[in-house]
Amino acid sequence: MGRLIETAHAKINLALDVGQVRRDGYHEIHSVMQSLELGDIVILEDRPAGISLDCSLGDPVKQGVLRFEGSDVESLPPSDCHNLAWQAAEHLMDATGVRRGLHITIRKAIPVSAGLAGGSADAAAVLRGLNRLWSLGLTITELVDIGEKIGADIPFCLVEGTAEVSGIGEKVKAAEAPPPWPIILLKPPVSVSTAACYAAYDRLPQGVKVDVDYLLTALAEKDIYKVAKGLGNSLETVTLQRFPDLVRWKEIMKTAGCLGVLMSGSGPTLFGLVRDLEEGSVVFMKLIDSIKQEQQGPLPNLYFTRLWSRQVG
């Protein structure tokens, strides 16, 4: 019986420009997506027949996080056919005609409904892993063709690293990888529906434009200050309007010393770039102090991790 382990890396949007709605209801996007060292562990094991899935809480510090502060209790995705990882296995079987039993184990470290593509990353890991485990010989293009039918972020999560992404997410072009700059994630205790976020964006009197080309140039120059200046997300406005606390947390992150702070995807996770590990540790401690001063309601979780690209290890 075969067994294989894959890492499903979280992603952030360093830049996300949302365009027009297409006839099929999807939005055209132009984005720079970036993988993080933070990731889920996905274990694939052959079984006699059928698909089964077990999803449990992982340990962020053992899964790409330098430091973690917050509640250990995060919600989990379903352990059935509603999980994107399960659906990825089914779609792969349908596309190849290969029918084999499979057990999927997911150790979640990426928070759910956070704008970090955790579910898509898990699904991509299943596609990559089964291609190896079952010696299917599919190309990355063929895997992307399967993945885009499941979720818009899956094509990028299959490629990983640093990429310029367009279309509805299916067009992925490798971009210049930055150094493994440290980054701090602040995940507030709320969840955001991507569909609802886009619907609210469509109700804005005017779209929010983001200069993706500027960000790509800044990455090519490996200039963290220009990258911080170029961070932008068309969807941030609508999510900040819905959750005003995010505005306050964003300012707190800037005050603590993050070079640039942005919401990833449809949110609600905020990320902030820092110059190096030493400075990042200082900023992280300041944010912990700020969180401890809060007296009401559930508090955010903090993750101190780094950008990840195959090109830079």
URHUQUI-V851067 format. One record per helix or strand of 3 or more residues. SS is the DSSP state (~ for helix, > for strand). FROM is the first residue (numbers start at 1). TO is the last residue. If there is no record, write none. Layout:
SS:FROM:TO
SS:FROM:TO
This chain:
>:3:21
>:27:47
>:51:57
~:60:62
>:67:69
~:84:96
>:101:108
~:118:133
~:140:147
~:154:159
>:162:167
>:171:174
>:182:187
~:194:202
~:212:220
~:224:230
~:236:242
~:245:256
>:260:263
>:270:273
~:277:292
>:301:308
~:310:312
